[in-house]
Amino acid sequence: MDYGISNRDGRPSESEVAAILARAVEAGVGYLDTAASYADAETLIGRHLPSGHRLRIVTKLPPMAEDVITAAHEETALAALAASLERLRSPQVYGVLIHQARDLAKPGWQHLVNALRKAKERGWTSRIGVSVYDESDLALVESRFVPDLVQLPFNALDRRLVASGWLARLRQSGIEVHARSLFLQGLLLMDPAMLPGFFAPIRATLAKLRDAWAAERDTPLSGCLRYVLGHSDIDAAFVGVNRLHEFSEIEAAVARLDGESGEFEFPAAIDPVYLDPRNWTLA
């Protein structure tokens, strides 16, 4: 999609998607993250992912529009997953997630969890779980079921799940943890002075973060990667790219990492409004 605050090129062409997927397989990337609601991403993946690949695909059920979830939604969710598998041209995927954790707060949430469990029983997936945004989402999930897999935001600016102890708690529970938003839609790779006015209150903090990376001879890209990949509680880290050259830059930056954790004294606490793109006002 035409997605991301740092995306100036718009939606990648189909040939670019094919090139990125081919390079990902060649480079030995472990996972591919997608969703039914990501426009035609699943179709493009199914069309262009090289045969014989070993990528572990994680996809997500469509969010529930209704305020109450019924038995009919259970079947709808399974039908949606079957359609995802058809688009992906695969009989199964590694993981299936609930896309919006808040759906678990709705009456009848059990039907959604039942759909996940049935998908696992049918051999459509080996992991079931949920995509979350914050501690409140994780607390809700914990009250509903024990997931195999949780996908969550984690980056050098957003340390809430470390500070709250949730990351360690998930690890102790044996739950697989996938980190996303390593670059916060590319925000952490941009010159703070060039950010929209909405981010004016944290420009100084972002500048200090870049100074801390520079002191360790890290670029913003390598600093972001080092911080996340250095955390032992993370099982997999997802990055988004719009062009093949971006993938190549990330691949090269990872290859240069020396294994150090990238932990450092953080400049200041961050208002959560700046950590969740759903709350951004960019117009």
C-alpha positions in Angstrom: 0.0 0.0 0.0 1.0 3.7 -0.1 2.0 3.4 3.6 4.4 4.9 6.1 5.3 8.4 7.2 8.7 8.2 5.4 7.4 6.7 2.2 7.9 9.3 -0.5 7.6 6.8 -3.5 4.1 5.4 -2.9 3.1 1.9 -3.5 5.8 -0.3 -4.9 5.3 -1.7 -8.4 4.6 -5.4 -8.9 8.0 -5.9 -10.4 9.6 -4.3 -7.3 7.5 -6.6 -5.0 8.7 -9.6 -7.0 12.4 -8.5 -6.7 12.1 -7.9 -3.0 10.5 -11.3 -2.4 13.2 -13.1 -4.5 15.9 -11.3 -2.6 14.3 -12.1 0.7 14.4 -15.8 -0.1 17.9 -15.6 -1.4 19.1 -13.8 1.7 17.6 -16.4 4.0 14.9 -14.2 5.6 13.0 -16.3 8.1 9.5 -14.8 8.2 7.1 -12.9 6.0 4.3 -10.8 7.7 1.1 -10.0 5.9 -2.7 -9.7 6.5 -6.0 -10.1 4.7 -6.6 -6.3 5.1 -3.3 -5.3 3.5 -4.8 -4.5 0.1 -3.7 -7.1 -2.4 -0.5 -8.1 -0.5 -1.5 -11.7 -0.1 -2.3 -12.0 -3.8 1.1 -10.5 -4.8 2.9 -12.8 -2.3 1.2 -15.8 -3.8 2.0 -14.7 -7.3 5.6 -13.8 -6.8 7.1 -15.7 -3.9 9.6 -18.2 -5.4 8.7 -21.8 -5.3 10.5 -23.9 -2.8 10.9 -21.0 -0.4 11.3 -21.6 3.3 9.7 -18.4 4.5 7.4 -18.8 7.5 4.4 -16.7 6.6 2.3 -15.0 9.3 -1.1 -13.6 8.3 -4.0 -12.0 10.2 -7.7 -12.4 10.2 -9.8 -9.4 9.0 -10.8 -7.1 11.9 -14.4 -7.6 13.1 -16.6 -4.6 12.1 -19.5 -5.6 14.3 -19.9 -4.8 18.1 -21.0 -8.4 18.9 -19.3 -11.5 17.7 -21.5 -14.6 17.0 -21.1 -18.2 15.9 -21.6 -17.0 12.3 -18.5 -14.8 12.6 -16.5 -17.9 13.6 -17.4 -19.4 10.2 -16.7 -16.1 8.5 -13.3 -15.9 10.0 -12.4 -19.5 8.9 -13.7 -18.7 5.4 -11.5 -15.6 5.3 -8.5 -17.6 6.3 -9.3 -20.2 3.6 -9.4 -17.3 1.1 -6.0 -16.0 2.5 -4.4 -19.4 1.9 -5.8 -19.5 -1.6 -4.4 -16.1 -2.4 -1.1 -17.1 -0.8 -1.1 -20.3 -2.9 -0.2 -22.2 0.2 -2.1 -25.0 2.1 -0.9 -23.6 5.4 0.9 -20.7 7.1 3.2 -20.5 10.1 1.0 -18.2 12.1 -2.5 -16.7 12.1 -3.2 -13.7 14.3 -6.2 -11.7 15.5 -5.5 -8.4 13.8 -7.1 -6.2 16.4 -6.8 -7.2 20.0 -9.8 -5.0 20.9 -12.0 -7.6 19.1 -11.4 -9.8 22.2 -13.2 -7.2 24.3 -16.4 -7.7 22.4 -19.3 -10.0 23.5 -18.8 -13.3 21.9 -15.1 -13.0 21.6 -14.9 -16.8 22.3 -16.0 -17.4 18.7 -12.9 -15.7 17.4 -10.6 -17.7 19.6 -12.5 -20.9 18.5 -11.9 -20.0 14.9 -8.2 -19.8 15.5 -8.2 -23.1 17.3 -10.1 -24.8 14.5 -7.6 -23.4 12.0 -4.8 -25.0 14.0 -6.7 -28.3 14.2 -7.3 -28.3 10.5 -3.5 -28.0 9.9 -3.9 -24.5 8.3 -1.4 -23.1 10.8 1.0 -24.2 13.5 0.8 -21.0 15.6 -2.2 -18.9 16.7 -2.0 -15.5 18.4 -2.7 -11.8 18.3 -1.3 -8.5 17.1 -1.1 -5.9 20.0 -0.2 -2.3 20.5 0.4 -1.9 24.2 0.1 -3.3 27.7 -3.7 -3.0 27.9 -4.0 -5.2 24.8 -1.7 -7.7 26.3 -3.7 -7.7 29.6 -6.8 -8.3 27.6 -5.3 -11.2 25.6 -4.0 -12.8 28.9 -7.6 -12.8 30.2 -8.9 -14.5 27.1 -6.5 -17.3 26.0 -2.9 -18.3 25.9 -1.5 -17.5 22.4 1.4 -19.3 20.8 2.5 -16.0 19.2 2.3 -12.3 19.9 3.3 -9.6 17.5 4.0 -6.2 19.1 5.6 -2.8 18.5 9.2 -2.5 19.7 11.9 0.0 18.9 14.5 2.3 20.4 11.9 5.0 21.1 9.1 2.7 22.3 10.3 0.8 25.4 7.0 0.5 27.2 6.8 -3.3 27.1 10.3 -3.6 28.5 9.7 -1.1 31.3 6.4 -2.8 32.2 8.0 -6.2 32.3 5.7 -7.6 29.7 8.4 -8.7 27.3 10.1 -10.8 30.1 6.7 -12.1 31.1 5.9 -13.3 27.6 9.2 -15.0 27.4 8.7 -16.8 30.8 5.3 -18.0 29.5 6.9 -19.6 26.5 5.0 -17.3 24.1 6.8 -16.5 20.8 7.4 -12.8 20.4 7.6 -11.0 17.0 8.6 -7.4 17.0 7.4 -4.9 14.4 7.7 -1.1 14.0 11.5 -1.2 14.4 11.7 2.1 12.6 8.3 3.4 13.7 7.1 3.7 10.1 10.5 5.2 9.2 10.1 8.1 11.7 13.3 7.1 13.4 15.2 7.2 10.2 14.1 10.7 9.3 15.8 14.1 10.2 13.8 15.3 13.2 13.9 18.8 11.8 11.9 17.6 8.7 9.1 15.9 10.6 5.6 17.2 10.5 4.6 19.8 13.2 2.7 17.1 15.2 6.1 15.8 16.3 7.6 19.2 17.4 7.4 18.3 21.1 9.7 15.3 20.7 12.2 16.7 18.0 14.8 17.4 20.7 14.5 13.9 22.1 14.8 12.4 18.7 17.9 14.5 18.1 19.4 13.2 21.3 18.7 9.7 20.3 20.5 10.2 17.0 23.4 11.7 18.9 23.6 8.6 21.2 23.8 6.4 18.1 26.4 8.6 16.5 28.5 8.4 19.7 28.5 4.6 19.2 29.3 5.0 15.5 25.8 3.8 14.5 23.6 5.3 11.8 19.9 5.6 12.7 19.3 2.5 10.7 22.0 0.4 12.4 21.0 1.9 15.8 17.4 0.9 15.4 18.4 -2.7 14.3 21.0 -3.1 17.0 18.6 -2.1 19.8 15.9 -4.6 18.8 18.1 -7.5 17.6 20.1 -7.2 20.9 17.1 -8.2 23.0 17.0 -11.9 23.9 13.2 -11.7 24.5 12.6 -11.1 20.8 12.2 -14.2 18.6 11.8 -12.4 15.3 12.0 -8.8 14.1 9.9 -7.5 11.1 11.0 -4.6 8.9 9.0 -3.0 6.1 10.5 -1.9 2.8 9.1 -0.1 -0.2 12.0 -0.7 -2.6 14.7 -3.3 -3.1 17.4 -0.9 -2.3 15.9 -0.4 1.2 16.0 -4.1 1.7 19.7 -4.1 0.6 20.5 -1.3 3.0 18.9 -3.2 5.9 20.6 -6.4 5.0 24.0 -4.7 4.9 23.4 -2.9 8.2 22.5 -6.2 9.9 25.7 -7.8 8.5 27.8 -5.1 10.1 26.3 -5.4 13.6 28.9 -6.7 16.0 26.6 -8.5 18.4 26.5 -5.7 21.0 23.0 -5.0 22.5 22.7 -1.3 21.6 21.3 -0.5 25.0 21.9 3.0 26.3 20.5 5.6 28.6 17.4 7.0 27.0 17.1 10.8 26.8 13.5 11.2 28.2 10.1 9.5 28.6 7.9 9.7 25.6 4.2 10.5 25.5 2.5 7.3 24.1 0.6 9.5 21.6 3.9 9.7 19.6 4.4 5.9 19.7 1.2 4.8 18.1 0.6 5.8 14.5 -3.1 5.5 15.0 -2.9 8.6 17.1 -0.8 10.7 14.7 -2.2 13.9 13.2 -0.2 14.6 10.1 -2.5 16.8 8.0 
